[in-house]
Amino acid sequence: MEAGGNFRIEAVSGPQVWYGADFASNTDWIYHLPAEMVTAINAIVFPLVAEGVTQHTFEFEKIEVPGLRTTLRLIIDSLALGHGFAMLRGLSVERYSTEELKLALLIIGHHMGLVGPQDGHSKSIGEVRDIKPNLRTHYYHGGGPLPMHMDPVDAVGLLCIRKAKEGGVSQIVSSMAVHNEILQQRPDLIPFLYRGYKHRRRNQRLSKDGGKITNYNCPIFADVGGQVVSNYIPRPIQLAVEQGLVSLTSPEEDALALLDETAARDDLCLKMDMVPGDLQFLNNRLIMHGRADYVDFNALEDRRLMLRLWLTIPEWAKYPENMPHSDVELKTAPA
């Protein structure tokens, strides 16, 4: 089937295509941080935080922990060449303050790739939790469920600090399995996902003529470096429509609806009831993730809390300009 160009859309094969049931008793995606490396990290972060160093003043790029790069290379290879996800265990979070854990995550991230920005700060760790509505600046500052999506960066790490009172299970899905299911069920719709959609730009990235939307379509599926990858962030597409900047045809709407429906299917999803200390890593090119609804505690200090690490992996093929990693709307509303 032609996809608007001179190439054919074909089913993806390989370990990146999987179904949730495949991992009912499979734990080959779980890794453990050796005790000696935990000790080495502790010896760095505990004194620094005691001296008043924060994640924003920590010169983590000068740190090298012997053997840590080799250990974490297994996870990077799993993300790139395997299932696209992994879990790292070994940090006993009850031993740390939140700031100490942020420094530890920065060290881990530095030994995997290039640490990305969070909450308006460069090279930092974000806090994913429900806060007061008047303080929310990003979608991950709110509670409740999150639909399937990817983050606009190569890989994401999510460290569980506290669970919700009830619910809040992490849900991940193979974007390539979703791709294949849509190709099989509705081959007439998948070309729209390859062609892509206009995105509402962030205000600070408006084009020179003040245009609020991209002047190109951002594909949801594409071949990058010889590999089919996904690039699905629903919010900027929704904003472009809600603000009357674009209108979608019925097939375009149907393609997005089928994508959302397929990505949320129970038989495709792997559900992770993460516990404190679990550090989940996802390859955003191959994995979409979401969150089940949950009931949280009233006190902010007791609420569900995850620390988020964004990573660029230098050796991975770069996305083309029409699949921007940073030119997306991640806030609850445009500024």
N, C-alpha and C positions, 0 to 999 in steps of 0.2 A: 504494500500500500504506500503510495507516495504521500509525502508530508509537506507539500508546498515547495519542496526543493527537489534535488535529483538523488535523494537517498530514500531508503525504505525504512519504515519503523518495524522493528522486529522484537521478539521477546528477548528479555535479558536472561542470561544464565550465569551460574556461578554461586559461590557461598553467600553473596550479598542478597540472594533471593531466598527468603525463608518465611515460614509461617510460625505463629506463636506456639502451636502444638509441637513444633520441632524441638522446643526447649523445655518440655515438661519435665524431663529428667537429665537434661544436658547442662553441665556446669563448666564447660571448657572456656566460657567467656568470663569467668571469675578469676582474678589474679590477687596475689597477696604481696603487700609491701614488706620486704624483709625487715626483721626487728632491728638489725644494725643500721639500716637506713632511716628508720623511724627515730632511733636514738640520735643519729647525726643531724636530722632535721630539728629535733627538739633542742639540741645543743646550740643551734643557731637562733631559733625563734624565741625561746624563753628569755634569754638575757636581753635581746633587742627590745622586746615589748616592755620588759621591766625598765628599760632605759627611756621609754617613751616613743620608740620607733613605731610608726603606723605603716599600713600598706602603701600609703602615698609618699612616704619618705624612705621606704625600704629599697636599698640598691640591690635587688635580688639578682640582677643580671651579672653581678660580680661573683655570685655564689656557684660553686661546683661541689656536688656531693659525689664522692667516688662510687662508681657502680650504678648510680641512679639512672643515668641515661640508658645504659644497657638494659636495666630492668624495665624501664618504661618503653623501650623500643618494641618490646613484645606487644604492648597495647597499641602503639601507633601502627604496627604491621597488621594487627587484628582489625583495626578500624579501616585501614586502606585496602587490605587484601582478603579479609575474612568476612565475618558477619556484619561488620560496621558498628559494633557496640561492644563494650566491655565494662566490667565492674572491678574496681580496685578497693581492697580492704586492708586494714592494718592501722589506721588512725583511730585511736580510742578517744572520741571527741569530748567525752566528759572530763578529760584531763586538761583541756585547753579552754582559753577564753576565745571569743569570736575573733578578736584581732590576731591572736596567735594562729588560729586556723587559716585566716586569710594569708598570713605570711607563709605558712606551710604550703598552701595551694599555689602561691606565686612561685615558690621554689620548684614544686612539682611541674607546674606549667612551663617554667623556664627550661627544664630538662626535657621537655617534649616538643616545644616549638616557640612561637612568638606570642606572648600574652597580649590579649586585646583589651579594648576599653569597656568600662562598665559605669553606668550611672553618671555619664558625663566626665569621667576621669580616665585618663589614658593608663593602660597597663594596670588594671585593677580588678578586684573581685566584687561581684554584685551580690546583694542580698535579695533572695526570692521569698517574700512573705507578704501577708496581708497587713497593710498599714492604714491609717486614717485616710478617708477619701480626699481631704484637702491637702494631703502630703504626697499623694500618688503622682508620679511623673511618667511611669512606664507600666505596661500591661502586667508585668510580673509583680507589681506592688498591690495587686488586688487578689481576692480569694476566689473560690469557686473553680469550676472546671475550665480547662483550656483545650480548644480544638487542636487537631493534629496540624503541625507546622514544623518548619526547621528554623534554626537561628542563622543570621546572616554572617556566618564565619565558618571556617573549615570544620572545627570540632568544638564540642562543648563538654565541660565537666560539671557535674552537679553533685555536691557533697551534702548529704543529709545530716543536719544538726539536731533537729527536733521534728517528730511526726505530728500530724494533726490529731485532734481528739478522736475523730473518726474519718475514714476515707482518705482521699488525696493520693491514690495509687498512681505511680508513674506508668504511662502507657507508651510503648514504642512500636513502630511498624516498619517493615522493610519497604522503602519507597519503590524498590524495583519489583517487589511482589505486587504492590499496588499498580504499578505500570503494566505489568503483565496481565493482571485481572481486567483492567480497563481495555487493554488491547484485545483480549479475548471476547469480552462481553459487548463492547461498543467500539469497534474499530473505526467507526465514523466520527467518534468524538475525540480520540486521542490526538489527531493533528492539531486541534485547538490548544492542547496543553503544550505541544512542542512549539507552536507559533507564539504562545504566551499572551500576556495582558499588560496594558499600561498600568504603571504604579503611580500613586500619589506621592510626590516628592516631599521630603522633610523641608520645612521652610528655609532652613539654613543651606539647603542644596537646590534652591530654585534655579532654573536655567537663567541665562543672561537676560532673556526677554521676559522674565518673570513667570514663565510657564510653571504651573503647579503639578503637571504630570510629566512622566518621562516621554521623550519624543521617539521612543522605540518600545516595542513589546518586550517584556521580560519573560523568557520561556520558563515553563515549570519543569519540563524535561528537555534535556539537551545532551549532545555528545561533547564532552570536554576531555581532551587528551586521550581520545579513543575509548572512553568509558561513558556510559549513559549515567547521568546524575540528575538529581532533582533540585529544585530551587523554589520551594513553595512557602511563601509568607503571605497568608490571606489578607492581613490588615490593610496594606497599601492598595490592594486591588479593591477591597470593600470601600475604602475611603474615596477612591477615585469615582466609584459609582454613586455612593451616598451624597457626595458633594456636587453631583451633576457634571463632573468633568468628562466622563465617558458614559456611554450606554452600551450594554451588552446585547448581542443577539440571543435568541432562544438556544441555539446550539452551544454558544459560549457559556451561557448560564448552566445548561445541562452538563457540560463537561466539568465545570467546577463543582456542581452538586454531586456528580458521580465520584469525583476525586475525594471529596469530603466523606461521602458515605462509605466508600471502599476503604479508605484509610482508617476508619473507625470500626471496621468489622471485627467482631470478637474472634473469628477464626484466623485473622491475620495478625492481630495485636499480641504482643507479649506484655504482660502486666507485671510490674516490679513494685512490690510493697517494701520500699526502701526503709532501712532502719538506720539509726544514728551510726555514722562511720562509713556507710556505703558511699563510694565515689563512682558515679556513673559517667562513662565517657561515650559520646555518640559522634559518628561521622555524619555531619549534616548533609552531605552530598548523597548519602545512601539511606538515611534514617529520618523519619518524621517522628515527633514526639508530642504528647499531650498529657493532660492531667485529669483524673476523675474528680468529681465534686467532693467536697469534704466539709466537715463540721470542725471548727477550730475552737480554741480556748479564748476566753474573754480578754485576759491580760496579754499585752503585747509580748512580754518576756517569755510567755509560755507557748506562743503560737508556732505553728509549723514554720520551720526555717531551713532553707537550703542556701548554700553558697555556690555561686556560679562563676565558672572560669571559661573564658573564650580564648580559643587558640587558632592561630594561623600556622599551618604546617608548610614550611618553605619549599619542601621538595614536591609537594602536590601540584599538579597542573593548575595554572591560574584560570579563574573564571573569565570569560570574555566580558566586554564592557556592558553588554545587554543583559548580564546576569549579575547585577551589582550586589556586593556583600554589605556595603555601607549605605547605599542610597535607598534606604527603605524606612518606612514609618513604623517605629517600635513603641511609640507612645500611645497612651489611651486616646489622645486627640491631638491634632496638629496645634502647634504653638500659635 
